[in-house]
Amino acid sequence: MAKLDPVKKSSPLLIAAAWIIVIVPTAWGLNYTVKNAMKLFSAPTPAAAAPAK
């Protein structure tokens, strides 16, 4: 009968790689969202007035 090891240790390098895989796209998406949201709160540029006829 095989003895089961109740405690398995994960590689710290594997854990770090998994976090990088999660954090990098999340940070990119958050950055993209914040940049686009700032357009809603910035003052609009004044439109060029049409010449009077």
Backbone bond lengths (Angstrom), bond angles and torsions (degrees), N, CA, C in turn:
res aa  C-N    CA-C-N  psi(-1)  N-CA   C-N-CA  omega(-1)  CA-C   N-CA-C  phi
1 M - - - 1.450 - - 1.536 108.98 -
2 A 1.326 116.13 130.33 1.460 121.04 -177.17 1.521 109.98 -78.00
3 K 1.312 114.76 139.89 1.461 120.15 178.74 1.539 108.60 -87.10
4 L 1.326 116.62 127.68 1.460 120.60 -179.48 1.525 109.97 -89.16
5 D 1.316 115.10 136.06 1.457 121.01 177.15 1.527 108.13 -90.00
6 P 1.334 118.95 110.13 1.468 120.35 -175.66 1.528 113.86 -71.42
7 V 1.338 117.70 -20.03 1.462 120.79 -178.03 1.525 108.32 -113.74
8 K 1.338 115.31 117.03 1.460 119.93 175.39 1.513 107.52 -108.93
9 K 1.306 116.09 134.49 1.458 120.21 -179.29 1.517 109.27 -102.10
10 S 1.330 115.67 135.07 1.461 121.33 177.43 1.519 109.11 -94.67
11 S 1.287 114.91 150.81 1.452 120.66 177.45 1.535 109.54 -72.44
12 P 1.323 118.38 129.73 1.469 120.26 176.29 1.531 112.27 -58.93
13 L 1.327 116.43 -32.03 1.462 120.49 178.25 1.528 110.67 -67.19
14 L 1.326 116.68 -39.85 1.458 121.05 178.20 1.528 111.23 -66.58
15 I 1.314 116.50 -39.44 1.470 120.78 177.91 1.530 110.06 -65.41
16 A 1.329 117.12 -43.28 1.470 120.80 178.82 1.521 110.95 -63.31
17 A 1.321 117.00 -41.10 1.466 120.40 179.08 1.522 110.93 -64.32
18 A 1.319 117.19 -39.54 1.459 120.49 178.62 1.531 111.01 -64.28
19 W 1.334 116.83 -41.33 1.467 119.70 178.38 1.526 111.30 -65.83
20 I 1.317 117.31 -37.98 1.467 120.37 178.48 1.527 110.04 -64.26
21 I 1.329 116.22 -40.83 1.466 120.27 178.72 1.527 110.81 -61.50
22 V 1.319 117.54 -31.06 1.467 121.37 179.63 1.525 111.49 -84.99
23 I 1.321 117.27 -43.97 1.467 120.87 -171.55 1.526 113.03 -73.23
24 V 1.331 118.96 -39.86 1.468 121.15 -175.67 1.534 111.82 -61.55
25 P 1.338 120.63 -51.82 1.465 118.59 178.00 1.528 113.10 -65.71
26 T 1.329 116.48 -32.83 1.464 119.96 178.24 1.526 110.51 -65.50
27 A 1.314 117.31 -43.98 1.466 121.45 178.89 1.527 110.67 -64.65
28 W 1.334 117.12 -40.60 1.470 120.27 178.33 1.528 110.06 -62.97
29 G 1.317 116.97 -45.30 1.459 120.81 -179.38 1.517 112.11 -64.77
30 L 1.312 117.00 -39.85 1.463 120.68 178.46 1.524 110.34 -66.01
31 N 1.317 116.83 -42.74 1.463 121.31 177.98 1.529 110.81 -60.84
32 Y 1.326 116.65 -45.71 1.462 122.13 179.48 1.535 110.54 -61.62
33 T 1.325 116.55 -43.26 1.463 121.10 -179.07 1.525 111.51 -66.00
34 V 1.320 116.81 -43.67 1.470 120.16 -179.39 1.526 110.55 -64.88
35 K 1.320 117.36 -41.97 1.471 119.89 178.62 1.523 111.38 -60.92
36 N 1.328 117.27 -42.40 1.460 119.87 179.35 1.523 111.94 -72.84
37 A 1.307 118.25 -33.41 1.461 121.01 178.37 1.523 110.76 -68.88
38 M 1.330 117.16 -31.52 1.466 119.68 179.55 1.528 111.30 -63.91
39 K 1.320 117.55 -25.14 1.461 120.75 177.20 1.533 110.68 -63.54
40 L 1.317 116.85 -30.74 1.469 120.21 -179.66 1.521 112.20 -70.89
41 F 1.331 116.53 -28.87 1.456 120.58 -174.11 1.520 113.93 -103.01
42 S 1.310 118.32 -1.87 1.459 120.09 178.42 1.531 109.19 -87.40
43 A 1.318 115.99 156.78 1.463 121.00 -179.44 1.530 109.02 -68.69
44 P 1.315 116.43 133.63 1.470 117.93 178.95 1.518 111.20 -69.49
45 T 1.310 115.56 148.17 1.455 119.23 177.06 1.529 108.17 -75.90
46 P 1.304 117.86 137.22 1.458 119.40 -178.44 1.534 111.02 -66.54
47 A 1.305 114.93 135.64 1.457 119.83 179.64 1.520 109.10 -75.68
48 A 1.317 116.39 149.07 1.450 120.91 178.57 1.534 108.58 -68.25
49 A 1.304 116.28 132.32 1.457 120.50 -178.71 1.525 109.71 -73.89
50 A 1.288 114.73 136.44 1.463 120.04 177.63 1.536 108.66 -73.23
51 P 1.303 117.29 140.84 1.469 118.82 179.17 1.530 111.12 -66.36
52 A 1.328 115.56 140.93 1.464 120.51 179.58 1.525 109.76 -71.64
53 K 1.308 115.76 140.06 1.467 119.70 179.97 1.498 111.09 -104.41
